[in-house]
Amino acid sequence: MNHGTTFNPTAAARSVVPFPRQEGGAEPPRAQRQERTPPQAETLRVIGQNGFRYLHHNGAPYAVPYGGPPVAVPLRAAAHTGTGSLRQHLIRAYLATENRTPSQTALADALAALDALAMDAPETELPLRISAGPDDPAATWLDLGHPDGASVRIAPDGWVVTHPDPETGPVWRRSKLIRPLPLPDRVVGGWRAGIEEFAALLPFGAETLPLAVGWLLAALRPGMPRPVAYLTGEQGTGKSTSGQMLAGVIEGARARLRQAPETLRDLGPTTAAGWVLALDNLSGLPGWLSDALCRIVTGDAQVTRALYTDDDVNVLVYQRPVLLTGIDLGALRNDLAERMMPLELQPIPRNRRRTAGALWAAYEAAHPRVLGALLDLAVEVWADLPYAAAELTERPRLADFAELLHALDRVTGWRSLDAFNGTQDALNDAVLDGHPVAAALREWTASPAFPSGGWQGSMTDLLQVLGRDGRGFADGWPKTPAVLSSRIRQVAPALRARGIYVARASGSNKHGKVWAVTYAPPS
């Protein structure tokens, strides 16, 4: 079949060649030979073999229609709400050609044969929503989620709505979380007009808006570690609605915010099935979820045993933009704090409040212009990134995001990188305030009792010094030198940011190895 033509199920079905008769048997009458039709399973197999090419993604087979949109359909699923499964496509093609329903046995046999034929299919990356340019590393692609596979190619020389070549890619993978996006509009006033229209819908302050725009730009770049966007504010600031609108710019209007899962096993599939992981109304973060969010930001793989097998596994690989909403997450672990970016929402005056219906109507009307403005800005930032990266001299932990913010500042005149560094300083203080050992170290090093030239001693000695004034009897206080050392390591980067250094020194005393504590107040 010509790969460039539209898939015709009727032609695919009629291309079946009848089985040759067995040797030595009597030739059937001519009328019987003309009436002979292939079995249902064979007809279905030929439709699938002639109408689709096959790929493997993450070990699972997918089918891509010849002449159809660059969207892969899963081979083994019974049904799929995002793209339809191969089973559903075969049934529809068979109904179109034969005007009757195939038997379940024939479907199972045909799919088993196609699954076997797909064993030799190449392993191919099937991106979800965002993809790197297959022909240009400086370009990125955005899947608009339309049935025809319409996508946006974003490059330093401009953006364009087009349809990727199914042969060269990207070939998209979809789930029911991939909602359609509107066709982006080119705003008459340029990206500034579109961003101003977006800002009028959300209660962001002047310092927070550039960070939100930077997070959206980072979400358009595959493989980039991005900070966890944390929408916070007092009650009534519209955190959930603002989260839906922020994620919805690239996930579709009214993007679903999800309840935090109860287990790590539940988190993996829901994260892998969508692009933005948006968790709503959090009032605290258990340790396992804090660690998992850190891995999702930088890239993670979840391996579980495949059902009904003894030695096979399922592997989910993902790296996603993360958005959280809540009033207070409680005490943060330092690892997560270094990957977070609070976005403070302003109180909404009573005379500016709108009904939910009016607000969403305004958002949906503005969405094409907001998306177009974001793409216009992305083009300029993509073009400036190499120069911004060469100019930047200091980088925080999320160095790629810092380079993007610096390019954004060079293009817009904003100070988003300074604002991001300011949020990191505030989070450092929050980590230290919520950590008993860190709080004790800060209080001690800032007091007259701390030696001007620093302190040296073993961890046992330090435990005794910090445990004075009744701290040693408090719940959660470390009871052994080893636990104290572990607690200090947890917050060492935050302590250093505040000029407190705890490091091994040479020598030992009767209680063990000697450690040095020094304090140099930051400028």
Phi, psi and omega per residue, in radians:
M1 nan 2.437 3.107
N2 -1.201 2.109 -3.088
H3 -1.137 -0.341 -3.068
G4 -1.589 -0.051 -3.116
T5 -1.671 2.832 3.107
T6 -1.258 2.417 -3.117
F7 -1.119 2.148 3.131
N8 -1.992 1.842 -3.099
P9 -1.099 -0.549 -3.139
T10 -1.134 -0.812 3.128
A11 -1.124 -0.680 3.141
A12 -1.104 -0.728 -3.112
A13 -1.201 -0.668 -3.083
R14 -1.335 -0.141 3.136
S15 -1.448 0.082 3.111
V16 -1.153 2.322 3.102
V17 -1.702 2.196 3.142
P18 -1.044 2.618 3.105
F19 -1.145 2.470 3.064
P20 -1.213 2.611 -3.140
R21 -1.273 2.743 -3.114
Q22 -1.264 2.619 3.123
E23 -1.205 2.490 3.021
G24 1.489 -0.145 -3.120
G25 -1.566 2.772 3.099
A26 -1.231 2.410 -3.125
E27 -1.248 2.268 -3.134
P28 -1.199 2.804 3.094
P29 -1.012 2.709 -3.070
R30 -1.073 -0.660 -3.137
A31 -1.087 -0.691 3.114
Q32 -1.168 -0.649 3.136
R33 -1.130 -0.660 -3.127
Q34 -1.231 -0.572 -3.099
E35 -1.439 -0.235 -3.091
R36 -1.083 2.268 3.090
T37 -2.151 2.614 -3.128
P38 -1.208 2.735 3.079
P39 -1.069 2.736 3.140
Q40 -0.982 -0.769 -3.088
A41 -1.055 -0.660 -3.131
E42 -1.218 -0.697 3.090
T43 -1.065 -0.790 3.133
L44 -1.111 -0.703 3.136
R45 -1.084 -0.753 -3.111
V46 -1.181 -0.665 3.064
I47 -1.029 -0.805 -3.133
G48 -1.190 -0.635 -3.083
Q49 -1.333 -0.649 -3.119
N50 -1.489 -0.400 -3.051
G51 -1.671 -0.194 -3.026
F52 -2.445 2.624 2.889
R53 -1.881 2.780 -2.942
Y54 -2.118 2.501 3.138
L55 -2.390 2.829 2.992
H56 -2.008 2.347 3.004
H57 -2.247 2.110 3.120
N58 0.972 0.598 3.092
G59 1.516 -0.148 -3.108
A60 -1.818 2.458 -3.115
P61 -1.428 2.492 3.088
Y62 -2.322 2.726 3.119
A63 -2.091 2.455 3.114
V64 -2.155 2.155 -3.081
P65 -1.192 2.364 3.017
Y66 -1.158 2.303 3.112
G67 1.281 0.040 3.137
G68 -1.785 -2.939 -3.130
P69 -1.217 2.718 -3.132
P70 -1.383 1.046 -3.107
V71 -2.252 2.182 -3.094
A72 -1.503 2.501 3.079
V73 -2.007 2.441 -3.120
P74 -1.236 2.473 -3.085
L75 -1.453 -0.639 -2.982
R76 -1.631 -0.178 -3.112
A77 -1.310 2.519 3.078
A78 -1.268 -0.661 3.109
A79 -2.651 2.708 -3.122
H80 -2.599 2.091 -3.052
T81 -1.323 -0.390 -3.102
G82 -1.349 -0.739 -3.042
T83 -2.315 -0.169 -2.899
G84 1.423 2.542 3.100
S85 -1.603 2.914 3.091
L86 -1.072 -0.629 3.101
R87 -0.998 -0.812 3.136
Q88 -1.138 -0.691 3.118
H89 -1.123 -0.690 3.130
L90 -1.166 -0.725 3.127
I91 -1.085 -0.773 -3.120
R92 -1.114 -0.737 3.134
A93 -1.155 -0.665 -3.138
Y94 -1.176 -0.713 3.084
L95 -1.067 -0.665 -3.114
A96 -1.189 -0.567 -3.063
T97 -1.652 -0.628 -3.026
E98 -1.871 -0.234 -3.128
N99 0.993 0.612 3.044
R100 -2.710 2.871 -3.059
T101 -1.568 2.294 3.079
P102 -1.251 2.690 3.113
S103 -1.296 2.713 3.118
Q104 -1.130 -0.583 3.116
T105 -1.148 -0.752 3.124
A106 -1.111 -0.717 3.102
L107 -1.070 -0.795 -3.131
A108 -1.084 -0.729 -3.141
D109 -1.158 -0.742 -3.132
A110 -1.139 -0.758 -3.135
L111 -1.159 -0.622 3.084
A112 -1.118 -0.689 3.115
A113 -1.170 -0.754 3.129
L114 -1.166 -0.629 3.072
D115 -1.078 -0.706 3.121
A116 -1.170 -0.721 3.118
L117 -1.135 -0.506 -3.115
A118 -1.363 -0.064 -3.131
M119 -1.048 -0.540 -3.107
D120 -1.592 0.060 -3.117
A121 -1.180 2.558 -3.095
P122 -1.253 2.609 3.029
E123 -1.315 2.158 -3.028
T124 -2.352 2.439 3.047
E125 -1.322 2.113 3.077
L126 -1.903 1.700 -3.026
P127 -1.257 2.799 3.129
L128 -2.109 1.999 3.111
R129 1.237 -0.875 -3.076
I130 -2.164 2.436 -3.140
S131 -2.502 2.610 2.954
A132 -1.270 2.701 3.118
G133 -1.239 2.151 -3.132
P134 -1.160 -0.410 -3.102
D135 -1.948 -0.100 -3.073
D136 -2.637 1.922 -3.108
P137 -1.122 -0.305 3.124
A138 -1.473 -0.154 -3.099
A139 -1.755 2.674 3.007
T140 -2.308 2.776 -3.116
W141 -2.130 2.529 3.084
L142 -2.148 2.117 3.093
D143 -1.398 2.100 3.134
L144 -1.367 -0.110 3.084
G145 1.302 0.334 -3.128
H146 -1.527 2.677 3.137
P147 -1.023 -0.532 -3.114
D148 -1.462 0.041 3.098
G149 1.391 0.255 3.135
A150 -0.985 2.384 -3.051
S151 -2.491 2.859 3.090
V152 -1.950 2.205 3.009
R153 -1.714 2.135 -3.091
I154 -1.959 2.115 -3.116
A155 -2.442 2.877 3.122
P156 -1.011 -0.340 -3.131
D157 -1.730 0.105 3.086
G158 2.412 3.035 3.073
W159 -2.149 2.660 -3.098
V160 -2.610 2.489 3.020
V161 -1.518 2.183 -3.062
T162 -2.639 -3.095 3.100
H163 -2.100 2.035 -3.113
P164 -1.058 2.605 3.056
D165 -1.205 2.149 -3.121
P166 -1.070 -0.369 -3.129
E167 -1.440 -0.715 -3.066
T168 -1.721 -0.323 3.054
G169 1.564 3.132 0.041
P170 -1.276 2.577 2.999
V171 -1.792 2.152 -2.983
W172 -1.508 2.592 2.944
R173 -1.947 2.412 -3.070
R174 -2.299 2.720 3.006
S175 -2.354 3.103 3.138
K176 -1.189 -0.207 3.071
L177 -1.438 -0.208 3.114
I178 -1.508 1.704 -3.096
R179 -1.579 2.667 -3.136
P180 -1.214 2.536 3.059
L181 -1.860 2.654 3.092
P182 -1.264 2.762 3.004
L183 -1.148 2.192 -3.081
P184 -1.195 2.498 3.086
D185 -1.781 2.566 3.007
R186 -1.538 2.013 -3.013
V187 -1.329 2.399 -3.120
V188 -1.053 -0.719 -3.121
G189 -1.483 0.190 3.141
G190 1.377 -3.018 -3.055
W191 -1.107 -0.526 -3.122
R192 -1.089 -0.720 -3.138
A193 -1.119 -0.728 3.138
G194 -1.182 -0.699 3.123
I195 -1.189 -0.640 3.078
E196 -1.121 -0.661 3.095
E197 -1.146 -0.673 3.079
F198 -1.134 -0.761 -3.115
A199 -1.102 -0.523 -3.131
A200 -1.229 -0.279 -3.105
L201 -1.609 -0.379 -3.052
L202 -2.092 2.557 -3.095
P203 -1.474 0.922 3.081
F204 -1.486 2.537 3.010
G205 -1.422 3.031 -3.093
A206 -1.105 -0.544 -3.125
E207 -1.482 -0.448 -3.068
T208 -1.452 -0.600 -3.084
L209 -0.979 -0.824 3.117
P210 -1.038 -0.589 3.110
L211 -1.185 -0.701 3.110
A212 -1.121 -0.710 3.104
V213 -1.152 -0.713 3.092
G214 -1.067 -0.689 3.116
W215 -1.134 -0.707 3.099
L216 -1.108 -0.725 3.101
L217 -1.099 -0.729 3.112
A218 -1.118 -0.578 3.112
A219 -1.185 -0.302 3.080
L220 -1.517 -0.012 -3.107
R221 -1.979 2.006 -3.130
P222 -1.220 2.579 3.060
G223 1.336 0.131 -3.123
M224 -1.697 2.188 2.973
P225 -1.167 2.173 -3.087
R226 -2.088 2.662 3.081
P227 -1.239 2.716 3.027
V228 -1.305 2.020 3.102
A229 -1.339 2.101 -3.077
Y230 -2.035 1.797 3.127
L231 -1.425 2.053 -3.083
T232 -2.356 2.838 -3.129
G233 2.832 3.000 -3.123
E234 -1.233 2.963 -3.134
Q235 -1.048 2.364 3.117
G236 1.587 0.165 3.120
T237 -1.587 0.068 3.059
G238 1.333 0.716 -3.068
K239 -1.130 -0.819 -3.105
S240 -1.152 -0.795 3.132
T241 -1.121 -0.730 3.114
S242 -1.119 -0.653 3.088
G243 -1.116 -0.741 3.080
Q244 -1.067 -0.730 -3.096
M245 -1.241 -0.682 3.139
L246 -1.152 -0.883 3.107
A247 -1.159 -0.562 -3.067
G248 -1.169 -0.311 3.110
V249 -1.004 -0.670 -3.135
I250 -2.046 0.040 3.119
E251 -2.062 -0.049 -3.133
G252 1.795 2.562 -3.098
A253 -0.974 2.498 -3.128
R254 1.019 0.708 3.093
A255 -0.925 2.436 -3.040
R256 -1.304 2.188 2.925
L257 -1.621 2.474 -3.001
R258 -1.993 2.707 3.000
Q259 -1.287 2.507 3.121
A260 -1.065 2.296 -3.141
P261 -1.185 2.818 -3.094
E262 -1.543 -0.392 -3.097
T263 -2.408 2.799 3.088
L264 -1.118 -0.600 -3.135
R265 -1.096 -0.604 3.105
D266 -1.323 -0.503 -3.066
L267 -1.197 -0.692 -3.044
G268 -1.022 -0.971 -3.107
P269 -1.088 -0.670 -3.132
T270 -1.223 -0.542 3.089
T271 -1.242 -0.777 -3.082
A272 -1.220 -0.417 -3.032
A273 -1.411 -0.307 3.140
G274 -2.188 3.114 3.111
W275 -1.631 -1.048 3.110
V276 -1.556 2.208 3.016
L277 -1.590 1.881 -3.081
A278 -2.036 2.006 -3.125
L279 -1.929 2.278 -2.954
D280 -1.858 2.528 2.922
N281 0.996 0.890 3.108
L282 -1.418 2.420 3.077
S283 -2.027 0.102 3.122
G284 3.028 2.812 -3.130
L285 -2.197 1.939 3.013
P286 -1.102 2.762 -3.061
G287 -1.002 -0.716 -3.103
W288 -1.140 -0.640 -3.141
L289 -1.261 -0.658 3.085
S290 -1.043 -0.799 3.120
D291 -1.137 -0.693 -3.111
A292 -1.148 -0.685 3.127
L293 -1.116 -0.650 3.075
C294 -1.044 -0.731 -3.113
R295 -1.248 -0.628 3.129
I296 -1.116 -0.654 3.141
V297 -1.103 -0.738 -3.062
T298 -1.679 -0.205 -3.123
G299 2.036 2.285 -3.057
D300 -2.500 2.807 3.028
A301 -2.377 2.272 3.107
Q302 -1.960 2.171 -3.090
V303 -1.983 2.150 3.090
T304 -2.288 2.757 3.113
R305 -1.226 2.336 3.100
A306 -1.212 2.496 -3.127
L307 -1.114 2.517 3.074
Y308 1.086 0.471 3.066
T309 -2.340 2.792 3.085
D310 -1.788 -0.501 -3.002
D311 -2.300 0.239 3.116
D312 -1.908 2.739 -3.080
V313 -2.333 2.757 2.950
N314 -1.836 2.401 -3.119
V315 -2.151 2.152 3.042
L316 -1.926 2.140 -3.133
V317 -2.037 2.272 -3.090
Y318 -2.756 2.661 2.950
Q319 -2.515 2.041 -2.920
R320 -2.299 2.630 2.885
P321 -1.174 2.435 -3.104
V322 -2.128 2.381 3.101
L323 -2.294 2.300 3.112
L324 -2.160 2.614 2.978
T325 -2.235 2.598 3.120
G326 2.932 2.858 3.111
I327 -1.462 -0.766 -3.093
D328 -2.665 2.087 3.120
L329 -1.469 -0.046 -3.108
G330 1.360 -2.804 -3.122
A331 -1.166 2.246 -3.130
L332 -1.762 2.507 2.977
R333 -1.326 2.601 -3.055
N334 -1.082 -0.667 -3.126
D335 -1.022 -0.769 3.140
L336 -1.284 -0.670 -3.136
A337 -1.017 -0.647 3.130
E338 -1.234 -0.230 -3.141
R339 -1.937 0.216 -3.086
M340 -1.881 2.695 3.094
M341 -2.439 1.699 3.116
P342 -1.135 2.397 3.041
L343 -2.084 1.731 -3.055
E344 -1.352 2.231 3.102
L345 -1.682 2.465 -3.092
Q346 -1.521 2.591 3.043
P347 -1.022 2.497 -3.110
I348 -1.713 2.026 3.119
P349 -1.047 2.616 -3.108
R350 -1.043 -0.588 -3.109
N351 -1.367 -0.054 3.098
R352 -1.956 -0.020 3.130
R353 -1.258 2.506 3.104
R354 -2.184 2.767 3.051
T355 -1.178 2.745 3.138
A356 -1.048 -0.711 -3.138
G357 -1.093 -0.770 -3.141
A358 -1.172 -0.672 -3.124
L359 -1.147 -0.779 -3.112
W360 -1.246 -0.569 3.075
A361 -1.109 -0.721 3.107
A362 -1.149 -0.694 -3.140
Y363 -1.130 -0.832 -3.093
E364 -1.149 -0.575 3.067
A365 -1.209 -0.596 -3.107
A366 -1.492 -0.295 -2.995
H367 -0.935 -0.823 3.137
P368 -1.047 -0.651 -3.139
R369 -1.287 -0.670 3.113
V370 -1.123 -0.773 3.120
L371 -1.120 -0.730 3.101
G372 -1.094 -0.697 3.105
A373 -1.130 -0.710 3.105
L374 -1.092 -0.692 3.117
L375 -1.182 -0.709 3.066
D376 -1.018 -0.767 -3.136
L377 -1.193 -0.665 3.124
A378 -1.049 -0.706 3.139
V379 -1.018 -0.810 -3.120
E380 -1.182 -0.682 -3.139
V381 -1.204 -0.737 3.116
W382 -1.014 -0.726 -3.119
A383 -1.174 -0.538 -3.060
D384 -1.590 -0.220 -3.028
L385 -0.952 -0.810 -3.139
P386 -1.028 -0.657 -3.122
Y387 -1.304 -0.667 3.105
A388 -1.138 -0.710 3.134
A389 -1.120 -0.675 3.141
A390 -1.213 -0.511 -3.080
E391 -1.453 -0.507 -3.048
L392 -1.232 2.284 -3.086
T393 -1.821 -0.482 3.130
E394 -2.203 2.419 -3.096
R395 -2.312 2.409 3.024
P396 -1.352 -2.943 -3.088
R397 -1.046 -0.765 3.110
L398 -1.511 1.298 -2.991
A399 -1.141 -0.658 -3.136
D400 -1.098 -0.720 -3.139
F401 -1.191 -0.635 3.094
A402 -1.087 -0.710 3.097
E403 -1.119 -0.698 3.112
L404 -1.118 -0.751 3.116
L405 -1.112 -0.658 3.114
H406 -1.129 -0.713 3.065
A407 -1.122 -0.696 3.102
L408 -1.062 -0.731 3.126
D409 -1.144 -0.693 3.137
R410 -1.131 -0.607 -3.123
V411 -1.355 -0.695 -2.967
T412 -1.775 -0.382 -3.002
G413 1.463 0.102 3.085
W414 -1.306 3.118 3.072
R415 -2.239 0.891 -3.063
S416 -1.197 -0.592 3.139
L417 -1.179 -0.702 3.063
D418 -1.092 -0.710 3.121
A419 -1.124 -0.683 3.111
F420 -1.136 -0.770 3.092
N421 -1.084 -0.608 3.086
G422 -1.132 -0.686 3.093
T423 -1.151 -0.600 3.106
Q424 -1.134 -0.706 3.092
D425 -1.083 -0.754 3.133
A426 -1.125 -0.673 3.121
L427 -1.204 -0.623 3.058
N428 -1.004 -0.791 3.126
D429 -1.109 -0.679 3.131
A430 -1.132 -0.698 3.102
V431 -1.100 -0.792 -3.100
L432 -1.172 -0.685 3.141
D433 -1.160 -0.549 -3.118
G434 -1.579 0.075 -3.096
H435 -2.002 1.973 -3.045
P436 -0.983 -0.761 -3.105
V437 -1.178 -0.747 3.119
A438 -1.113 -0.708 3.114
A439 -1.099 -0.691 3.122
A440 -1.157 -0.701 3.113
L441 -1.133 -0.731 3.134
R442 -1.110 -0.758 -3.126
E443 -1.136 -0.734 -3.096
W444 -1.187 -0.827 -3.068
T445 -1.189 -0.428 3.132
A446 -1.553 -0.062 -3.075
S447 -1.624 2.806 3.067
P448 -1.086 -0.346 -3.118
A449 -1.254 -0.283 -3.112
F450 -1.384 2.246 -3.120
P451 -1.045 2.406 -3.094
S452 -1.109 -0.526 3.134
G453 -1.634 0.161 -3.117
G454 1.699 3.052 -3.079
W455 -2.213 2.556 3.045
Q456 -2.357 2.535 3.112
G457 2.957 3.131 3.141
S458 -1.450 2.970 3.065
M459 -1.104 -0.549 3.069
T460 -1.099 -0.777 3.105
D461 -1.093 -0.742 -3.112
L462 -1.157 -0.637 3.096
L463 -1.070 -0.671 3.121
Q464 -1.217 -0.686 -3.122
V465 -1.147 -0.822 -3.076
L466 -1.312 -0.377 -3.090
G467 -1.501 0.136 3.135
R468 -1.218 2.992 3.103
D469 1.041 0.543 3.039
G470 1.476 -0.059 -3.118
R471 -1.082 -0.611 -3.075
G472 -1.088 -0.247 -3.138
F473 -1.782 -0.034 -3.091
A474 -1.287 2.635 3.083
D475 -1.118 2.375 3.113
G476 1.501 -0.110 3.124
W477 -1.287 2.410 -3.122
P478 -1.067 2.377 -3.096
K479 -1.731 -0.234 -3.113
T480 -2.277 2.743 3.090
P481 -1.034 -0.629 -3.127
A482 -1.122 -0.721 3.127
V483 -1.180 -0.680 3.095
L484 -1.055 -0.771 3.124
S485 -1.056 -0.718 3.133
S486 -1.140 -0.720 -3.140
R487 -1.140 -0.647 3.120
I488 -1.171 -0.706 3.120
R489 -1.073 -0.592 -3.135
Q490 -1.020 -0.613 -3.033
V491 -2.025 0.260 -3.081
A492 -0.980 -0.778 3.132
P493 -1.087 -0.699 3.128
A494 -1.163 -0.645 3.096
L495 -1.140 -0.757 -3.132
R496 -1.103 -0.624 3.114
A497 -1.094 -0.361 3.101
R498 -1.850 0.281 3.018
G499 1.442 0.211 -3.130
I500 -1.845 2.115 -3.086
Y501 -2.070 2.223 3.060
V502 -2.142 2.002 -3.032
A503 -2.521 2.750 3.081
R504 -1.164 2.407 3.032
A505 -1.982 2.924 3.131
S506 -1.290 2.640 3.054
G507 1.581 -3.132 3.124
S508 -2.686 2.872 3.043
N509 -2.209 -2.934 -3.036
K510 -1.156 -0.298 -3.137
H511 -1.723 -0.060 3.114
G512 2.286 -2.798 -3.098
K513 -1.110 2.594 -3.092
V514 -1.631 2.402 3.082
W515 -2.084 2.643 3.131
A516 -2.036 2.350 3.052
V517 -2.042 2.128 3.115
T518 -2.219 2.745 -3.116
Y519 -2.378 2.121 3.078
A520 -2.246 1.728 -3.068
P521 -0.947 2.269 3.137
P522 -1.165 2.612 -3.135
S523 -1.231 nan nan
